[in-house]
Amino acid sequence: MKKAEKYLIDVFEEHGRKMTYADYIDLVLYNEQYGYYSSSNEKIGRKGDFYTTSSLSPFFAKIFAKMFVRLVELELIKPCFCEIGGGNGQFIHTFLKEWERLSPHTFKLLQVFVIERSVYHLQLQKQFTNCSIEFLSSIDMLEEEFEGIIFSNELFDAFPVHVIEKRKNLLYEVFVTLNDHHQIVEEKQLLNNEEIIQYLKWQQFNLYENQRMEIPLKMLDFMKQMNKKLRRGLIISIDYGYTNKEWMQPVHRDGSLRGYYKHQLINSPLQYPFQMDLTTHIHIDGYKAMARELEWQEVIHNKQNEFLIKADILSFLNNHEDTDPFSKVSKDNRAIRSLIMAGGISAGFDVLMHCKGIKLSQSQLFNKNE
């Protein structure tokens, strides 16, 4: 038996052979010794298990650098930037290089914080830096009364979630258990978690028969933590998710918790513990409702391709005629077009931007006339 397998069995034994899905996801993804995000295996890109937008194109980071530089130069926001969960560091590396190119004088004033729970990804991010960055392993370590920009891309989709299911008109919570043959299996128990019950009432969910759904309690807790740290500034969260109306469509009756292993979609989240990424679609309406309760003001909510077009990503297109499909110009142009295609990767992502303690309009954000 491998050490990781033995460790997993030992943890289950310590927990009475049963734990919530949220605890299981936290264990297999973030355990400091064996967790998926703690291992030194490549995770993002062709040799990994999945792609992110910033790993596919540098223009994703450049468009945000261009936008934030303008806000700082207009003195609408302080030159302070915090990225949470930056993966392999490609975004922050490109973002900072572009900021320095566009505005050397504000770049000298820029304070940068990177919050990263994965030791492996933290090491990668440190290799990419081109300015002084404060690296933190938890948002609790971020300075109090933070003023500036808090940015995350595909952060909440990797957060632990609880799982519930409706059977014979009764609601159950789905647990992960270890059976007598040391196999990891699911077990259902009548729902008695008051936080989940209150969430369902808050969002007015009434599951239909045999429907399964993930409940994002950790996402809401983290938003409250961000709110405690942020005094004034901008919060940008980019992720894939569903609205409450979309959650209730029959196509989503099995929920969204899935695994990605060597670029293969794995429907069973219990396969390949410690070796596989686990992900869920976030609750868009739940996120927005919590933002309202925290008194964040919504600046924009768009699909990512629509947002990038508004942010003038087309200005990065090179109009030079190039017949070589493998040239840098051709590759760059294809990368930009792939980000704005109606059926491309960006169409599945939502850009949620809120401000706290400041007033910011879309015209200021996109440099448009009122």
C-alpha positions as CSV (number, residue, x, y, z in Angstrom):
1,M,0.0,0.0,0.0
2,K,1.4,3.4,-1.0
3,K,2.0,6.0,1.7
4,A,-0.7,8.3,0.4
5,E,-3.3,5.5,0.4
6,K,-2.4,4.5,4.0
7,Y,-2.5,8.2,5.1
8,L,-6.0,8.5,3.5
9,I,-7.3,5.4,5.3
10,D,-5.8,6.7,8.6
11,V,-7.5,10.0,8.2
12,F,-10.9,8.3,7.6
13,E,-10.4,6.1,10.6
14,E,-9.7,9.2,12.7
15,H,-13.0,10.7,11.4
16,G,-15.0,7.7,12.2
17,R,-14.8,6.5,8.6
18,K,-17.0,9.3,7.4
19,M,-16.6,13.0,6.4
20,T,-18.5,15.6,4.5
21,Y,-17.7,16.2,0.9
22,A,-16.3,19.6,1.9
23,D,-13.8,18.0,4.3
24,Y,-12.9,15.3,1.7
25,I,-12.2,17.9,-1.0
26,D,-10.1,20.0,1.3
27,L,-8.1,16.9,2.3
28,V,-7.4,15.5,-1.2
29,L,-6.7,19.0,-2.8
30,Y,-5.0,20.9,0.0
31,N,-3.4,18.6,2.5
32,E,0.2,19.9,3.0
33,Q,1.8,16.5,2.6
34,Y,-0.2,14.7,-0.1
35,G,-2.8,17.1,-1.5
36,Y,-3.1,17.6,-5.2
37,Y,-2.1,21.2,-5.1
38,S,0.9,20.4,-2.8
39,S,2.5,17.9,-5.2
40,S,5.2,18.9,-7.6
41,N,3.4,17.5,-10.6
42,E,2.6,20.0,-13.4
43,K,-1.1,20.9,-13.2
44,I,-1.7,23.6,-15.7
45,G,-1.1,23.4,-19.5
46,R,-0.4,20.7,-22.0
47,K,1.5,18.5,-19.6
48,G,-0.9,19.0,-16.7
49,D,-4.6,18.2,-16.1
50,F,-6.3,21.4,-17.2
51,Y,-5.9,24.8,-18.9
52,T,-6.8,28.3,-17.5
53,T,-7.4,31.4,-19.6
54,S,-4.2,33.0,-18.5
55,S,-2.2,29.9,-19.5
56,L,-3.7,30.1,-23.0
57,S,-3.0,33.7,-23.8
58,P,-0.9,36.6,-22.4
59,F,-3.5,39.1,-23.6
60,F,-5.8,38.1,-20.8
61,A,-3.4,39.6,-18.2
62,K,-2.5,42.5,-20.4
63,I,-6.1,43.7,-20.7
64,F,-6.4,43.9,-16.9
65,A,-3.0,45.6,-16.6
66,K,-4.2,48.2,-19.0
67,M,-7.4,48.7,-17.2
68,F,-6.0,48.9,-13.7
69,V,-3.1,51.3,-14.8
70,R,-5.8,53.7,-16.0
71,L,-7.7,53.6,-12.8
72,V,-4.6,54.3,-10.8
73,E,-3.5,57.1,-13.0
74,L,-6.9,58.7,-12.7
75,E,-6.5,58.3,-8.9
76,L,-9.7,56.3,-8.7
77,I,-7.9,53.5,-6.8
78,K,-4.6,53.1,-4.9
79,P,-1.7,51.3,-6.6
80,C,-2.0,48.1,-4.6
81,F,-2.8,44.8,-6.1
82,C,-3.6,41.4,-4.6
83,E,-4.0,38.2,-6.5
84,I,-5.5,35.1,-4.8
85,G,-4.8,31.6,-6.1
86,G,-2.6,32.5,-9.1
87,G,-1.7,29.0,-10.1
88,N,1.7,28.8,-11.9
89,G,2.2,32.5,-11.9
90,Q,1.7,33.3,-15.6
91,F,-0.9,35.9,-14.9
92,I,1.0,37.9,-12.3
93,H,4.2,37.7,-14.4
94,T,2.6,39.1,-17.6
95,F,0.4,41.5,-15.7
96,L,3.3,43.2,-13.9
97,K,5.5,43.3,-17.0
98,E,2.7,45.0,-18.9
99,W,2.1,47.4,-16.0
100,E,5.7,48.4,-16.0
101,R,5.7,49.0,-19.7
102,L,2.6,51.1,-19.7
103,S,3.2,53.2,-16.6
104,P,6.8,53.0,-15.1
105,H,6.0,55.8,-12.6
106,T,3.0,54.1,-11.1
107,F,4.8,50.8,-11.3
108,K,7.4,52.1,-8.8
109,L,4.6,52.9,-6.4
110,L,2.8,49.5,-6.8
111,Q,2.4,47.2,-3.8
112,V,1.8,43.6,-4.8
113,F,0.5,40.8,-2.7
114,V,0.1,37.2,-3.8
115,I,-2.0,34.8,-1.7
116,E,-1.4,31.2,-2.5
117,R,-2.2,28.1,-0.4
118,S,-0.3,25.7,-2.6
119,V,3.4,25.5,-1.7
120,Y,4.1,24.1,-5.2
121,H,2.4,27.0,-7.0
122,L,4.0,29.5,-4.6
123,Q,7.4,28.3,-5.6
124,L,6.5,28.7,-9.3
125,Q,5.1,32.2,-8.8
126,K,8.3,33.3,-7.0
127,Q,10.3,32.4,-10.2
128,F,8.2,34.7,-12.3
129,T,8.3,37.9,-10.4
130,N,9.9,41.1,-11.7
131,C,9.2,43.4,-8.7
132,S,8.9,43.2,-4.9
133,I,6.0,41.0,-4.0
134,E,4.8,39.9,-0.6
135,F,3.8,36.2,-0.7
136,L,1.2,35.0,1.7
137,S,-0.2,31.6,2.4
138,S,-3.6,32.8,3.7
139,I,-5.8,35.8,3.4
140,D,-5.6,36.1,7.2
141,M,-2.0,37.3,6.6
142,L,-3.1,40.2,4.4
143,E,-2.7,43.6,6.0
144,E,-5.7,45.1,7.7
145,E,-7.5,48.0,6.1
146,F,-6.3,47.0,2.6
147,E,-7.0,49.5,-0.1
148,G,-6.6,48.5,-3.7
149,I,-7.6,45.7,-6.0
150,I,-8.3,42.1,-5.0
151,F,-8.3,39.8,-8.1
152,S,-8.9,36.1,-8.6
153,N,-9.3,33.9,-11.6
154,E,-10.8,30.4,-11.2
155,L,-10.5,30.5,-7.5
156,F,-13.9,29.6,-6.1
157,D,-14.4,26.6,-8.5
158,A,-11.7,24.7,-6.5
159,F,-13.2,25.5,-3.1
160,P,-14.6,22.6,-0.9
161,V,-18.4,22.2,-1.2
162,H,-21.0,20.2,0.6
163,V,-23.2,17.9,-1.5
164,I,-26.9,17.3,-1.1
165,E,-29.5,15.2,-2.9
166,K,-33.2,14.8,-2.9
167,R,-34.7,11.3,-2.8
168,K,-38.4,10.4,-2.2
169,N,-39.1,14.0,-1.4
170,L,-36.5,14.1,1.4
171,L,-33.2,16.0,1.4
172,Y,-30.0,14.2,2.2
173,E,-26.4,15.3,2.7
174,V,-24.0,13.1,0.8
175,F,-21.0,12.0,2.8
176,V,-17.8,10.3,1.8
177,T,-17.1,7.1,3.8
178,L,-14.6,4.3,4.0
179,N,-16.2,0.8,3.8
180,D,-15.0,-2.5,5.3
181,H,-13.0,-3.2,2.2
182,H,-11.1,0.1,2.5
183,Q,-13.0,1.5,-0.5
184,I,-14.0,5.2,-0.6
185,V,-17.8,5.4,-1.3
186,E,-20.7,7.7,-0.8
187,E,-23.3,7.5,2.0
188,K,-26.4,9.6,2.3
189,Q,-27.8,10.9,5.6
190,L,-30.9,13.0,6.2
191,L,-29.9,16.7,6.0
192,N,-29.4,18.2,9.4
193,N,-26.7,20.8,8.7
194,E,-28.4,24.1,9.6
195,E,-26.1,26.2,7.5
196,I,-27.1,24.3,4.4
197,I,-30.8,24.4,5.3
198,Q,-30.5,28.2,5.7
199,Y,-28.6,28.5,2.4
200,L,-31.4,26.7,0.6
201,K,-34.0,29.0,2.1
202,W,-31.9,32.1,1.4
203,Q,-31.6,31.3,-2.2
204,Q,-35.1,29.8,-2.5
205,F,-34.0,26.5,-3.8
206,N,-36.5,23.7,-4.0
207,L,-34.7,20.7,-5.4
208,Y,-36.7,18.3,-7.6
209,E,-36.7,14.5,-7.2
210,N,-33.2,12.9,-7.6
211,Q,-31.5,16.2,-8.1
212,R,-28.0,16.7,-6.6
213,M,-26.4,20.0,-5.9
214,E,-23.2,21.4,-4.3
215,I,-23.6,24.0,-1.6
216,P,-20.7,26.7,-1.5
217,L,-20.5,27.5,2.2
218,K,-16.7,28.0,2.0
219,M,-17.1,30.5,-0.8
220,L,-19.4,32.7,1.3
221,D,-17.0,32.4,4.3
222,F,-14.1,33.5,2.1
223,M,-16.1,36.5,0.8
224,K,-16.7,37.6,4.4
225,Q,-12.9,37.3,5.0
226,M,-12.1,39.4,2.0
227,N,-14.6,42.0,3.2
228,K,-13.0,42.2,6.6
229,K,-9.6,42.9,5.0
230,L,-10.8,45.3,2.3
231,R,-11.4,48.9,3.4
232,R,-11.7,50.5,0.0
233,G,-11.2,49.1,-3.5
234,L,-12.2,46.8,-6.2
235,I,-13.0,43.0,-6.0
236,I,-12.8,41.0,-9.3
237,S,-13.8,37.3,-9.4
238,I,-13.7,35.4,-12.6
239,D,-15.1,31.9,-12.7
240,Y,-17.5,29.5,-14.3
241,G,-20.8,29.0,-12.7
242,Y,-24.6,28.8,-13.0
243,T,-27.4,31.1,-11.9
244,N,-30.1,29.7,-9.7
245,K,-32.4,29.4,-12.8
246,E,-29.7,27.4,-14.6
247,W,-29.1,25.1,-11.6
248,M,-32.7,24.0,-11.8
249,Q,-32.5,22.9,-15.4
250,P,-32.6,19.1,-15.9
251,V,-29.2,19.1,-17.6
252,H,-27.7,20.0,-14.2
253,R,-29.6,17.5,-12.1
254,D,-26.4,15.6,-11.2
255,G,-24.6,18.7,-9.9
256,S,-21.3,19.9,-11.2
257,L,-18.6,18.3,-9.0
258,R,-16.1,16.6,-11.4
259,G,-12.5,15.7,-11.6
260,Y,-9.8,16.5,-14.2
261,Y,-7.0,14.0,-14.7
262,K,-4.6,14.4,-17.5
263,H,-7.1,16.5,-19.4
264,Q,-9.8,13.8,-19.1
265,L,-13.1,14.7,-17.4
266,I,-13.7,12.2,-14.6
267,N,-17.4,12.1,-13.5
268,S,-16.7,10.3,-10.2
269,P,-14.9,12.7,-7.8
270,L,-13.8,9.8,-5.6
271,Q,-11.4,8.4,-8.2
272,Y,-7.6,9.2,-8.0
273,P,-7.5,10.8,-4.6
274,F,-4.6,13.2,-4.2
275,Q,-3.8,12.8,-8.0
276,M,-6.8,14.6,-9.6
277,D,-8.1,18.1,-9.6
278,L,-11.7,18.6,-8.3
279,T,-13.9,21.4,-9.5
280,T,-17.4,22.7,-9.3
281,H,-19.4,25.5,-11.0
282,I,-19.9,28.3,-8.6
283,H,-23.3,29.7,-7.5
284,I,-23.4,33.0,-9.4
285,D,-26.6,34.2,-7.7
286,G,-25.2,33.1,-4.3
287,Y,-22.1,35.1,-4.9
288,K,-24.0,38.2,-5.9
289,A,-26.4,37.9,-3.0
290,M,-23.5,37.8,-0.5
291,A,-21.9,40.8,-2.3
292,R,-25.1,42.7,-1.7
293,E,-25.2,41.7,2.0
294,L,-21.6,42.9,2.3
295,E,-22.6,46.2,0.7
296,W,-20.4,45.8,-2.3
297,Q,-21.5,47.8,-5.3
298,E,-21.7,45.9,-8.6
299,V,-19.7,47.5,-11.4
300,I,-20.1,44.8,-14.0
301,H,-21.3,41.3,-14.5
302,N,-20.5,40.0,-18.0
303,K,-19.5,36.8,-19.7
304,Q,-15.7,37.0,-20.1
305,N,-15.8,37.3,-23.9
306,E,-18.2,40.2,-23.7
307,F,-16.1,41.8,-21.0
308,L,-12.9,41.5,-23.0
309,I,-14.5,43.1,-26.1
310,K,-15.7,46.0,-23.9
311,A,-12.2,46.3,-22.5
312,D,-10.9,46.7,-26.0
313,I,-8.9,43.5,-26.4
314,L,-9.3,44.0,-30.1
315,S,-6.7,46.8,-29.9
316,F,-4.1,44.1,-29.4
317,L,-4.8,42.6,-32.8
318,N,-2.0,43.1,-35.3
319,N,-3.3,44.1,-38.7
320,H,-0.1,43.3,-40.4
321,E,-0.6,40.8,-43.3
322,D,1.3,37.7,-42.3
323,T,1.0,34.5,-44.4
324,D,2.9,32.4,-42.0
325,P,0.4,30.7,-39.7
326,F,3.2,29.8,-37.2
327,S,4.6,33.4,-36.9
328,K,4.2,35.2,-33.6
329,V,1.8,37.7,-35.1
330,S,-0.5,35.0,-36.4
331,K,-0.4,33.1,-33.1
332,D,-1.1,36.2,-31.1
333,N,-4.1,37.1,-33.3
334,R,-5.5,33.6,-33.0
335,A,-5.1,33.7,-29.2
336,I,-7.0,37.0,-29.1
337,R,-9.8,35.7,-31.3
338,S,-10.0,32.5,-29.3
339,L,-10.8,34.6,-26.2
340,I,-13.7,36.4,-27.7
341,M,-15.4,33.6,-29.8
342,A,-19.0,33.1,-28.9
343,G,-18.4,29.3,-28.4
344,G,-14.9,29.7,-27.0
345,I,-13.4,29.3,-23.6
346,S,-14.4,32.8,-22.4
347,A,-18.1,32.2,-23.1
348,G,-18.2,29.8,-20.1
349,F,-16.8,32.3,-17.6
350,D,-18.4,35.1,-15.7
351,V,-16.6,38.3,-14.7
352,L,-17.9,39.7,-11.5
353,M,-16.6,43.1,-10.5
354,H,-17.7,45.0,-7.3
355,C,-16.4,48.0,-5.5
356,K,-16.4,48.9,-1.8
357,G,-16.0,52.3,-0.4
358,I,-15.4,53.9,-3.8
359,K,-17.6,54.9,-6.7
360,L,-16.7,53.5,-10.1
361,S,-18.7,53.5,-13.3
362,Q,-18.4,51.3,-16.4
363,S,-17.5,54.3,-18.4
364,Q,-14.5,54.9,-16.1
365,L,-13.6,51.2,-16.2
366,F,-13.6,51.0,-19.9
367,N,-12.5,54.5,-20.6
368,K,-15.7,55.4,-22.4
369,N,-17.5,58.8,-22.6
370,E,-20.5,59.1,-20.4
